[in-house]
Amino acid sequence: MHSPLLALCAALALLAPPARALLLSATLPRSLAAPASAAASVAAEAPASTFSTFAKDMHTPCPIPAAGIAAATALMESGRLYRYNSPSPAECPVCEVEERLKAYTGHRHCLALNSCGSALYLSLLTAGAKPGDKVATNAFTFGAVPSAIWHAGGEPVYLETADNYVVCPDTLEATLAREEAKGEPVRFLMLSHMRGKIADLPRVAAICKARGVVLLEDCAHSLGVTFDGEHTGHRALSCGVSSQAYKMLNSGEGGFLLTNDAEVYAKAMVYAGCYENLMSKHRDAPPQSVFDKIDVLSIPNLSLRMHGVTAACITPQIDTLDARIKRYNERYARVEKAIRAMDGVRSVPVQLPQVGIVGDSIQFDVLGGANGLRNVEEADRFLELAKERGVTMGRFGHP
Ligand SMILES: Cc1ncc(COP(=O)(O)O)c(C=O)c1O
């Protein structure tokens, strides 16, 4: 099992090219590799001034492209910020971003929302989750995921994580069997692709199918990540994508529910706040026959719609996803090589060969004990020393 105590994570997507070169050619070799190990760097306590530092604040997200700023400004000038206030679906920026994102991921339907947490919540509701239902999910994920389960009234059942940070199919199988034997079967799996790390999706999907468990995917960290050439989120009934500031799309806040199921999409529209005859204001409006199959009047309006300005900020970022992913992955390969060369590093998780990665952040495990960081204090000191050099890293499981 993966030890969260000494797993470290650094964001790479936020490094602009010139500064990144400094990180790789100077900061990494001199601050991290000169002491040649995480432990030695703590023991040496060398003053930060002797090292090159990385100047950019790694928590600064990518700026909104000029086209996004212009579209947002024009929208504000028009006053038509509410998605259902656009003169027509063809002119609606929220419809536009939905079309563009679903073209990117290959899903049939996309609903823009105020966050990915809302998308996960609606994934559960539209899949039929009821209060008290058991929902399995990764133990290693972000709090928004069990929070979405809580929001839907579900009971999370946590799955341990393997060394490569993903849910192990054998653990999944054993957990589902255990809960079934208790007479309290798990009804849903909310599989979180935490940090873009992808489990053995075909096996996970097959296990869920065999046991009647509905698979849902949290793609907050996996926009652009593929499995066997297919974008993530297609094995599930529906999935959520985030455009919160630290993701591949940045609108500060925002999210999307994507699905290939017209009924799920129609229900999600109504839950999100598409009321009365507003369905016709969607560019992708399901036919009446789909709404006839769902009890629209029994669905509450939860007001989870995306704001027009949010959509305007996101749309031009979709165009640059592939080029950015290429750059991030080249950078990832270089940083990964340097980290692997450090003494004291136990592992950098390796993804399955079927996965097309997005290297916007990097994680690694450091050794504990005599040859590594001996305790939590040393781990924290290591992080402090990295921070003094401008490299922000986190220790998993600890704020
Ligand atoms: C793994 C994971 N899932 C879901 C979410 C929820 O995304 P949002 O902030 O858009 O609600 C986050 C947020 O950072 C996340 O890290």
The ligand as an ORCA input file, in Angstrom:
! r2SCAN-3c Opt
* xyz 0 1
  C      -9.698     14.997     -7.455
  C     -10.702     16.103     -7.438
  N     -11.977     15.817     -7.725
  C     -12.933     16.766     -7.729
  C     -12.632     18.084     -7.447
  C     -13.732     19.094     -7.436
  O     -13.517     20.106     -8.369
  P     -14.168     21.556     -8.166
  O     -13.218     22.362     -7.336
  O     -14.328     22.070     -9.566
  O     -15.486     21.353     -7.490
  C     -11.310     18.437     -7.159
  C     -10.958     19.834     -6.874
  O      -9.859     20.257     -6.823
  C     -10.319     17.421     -7.145
  O      -9.056     17.705     -6.831
*
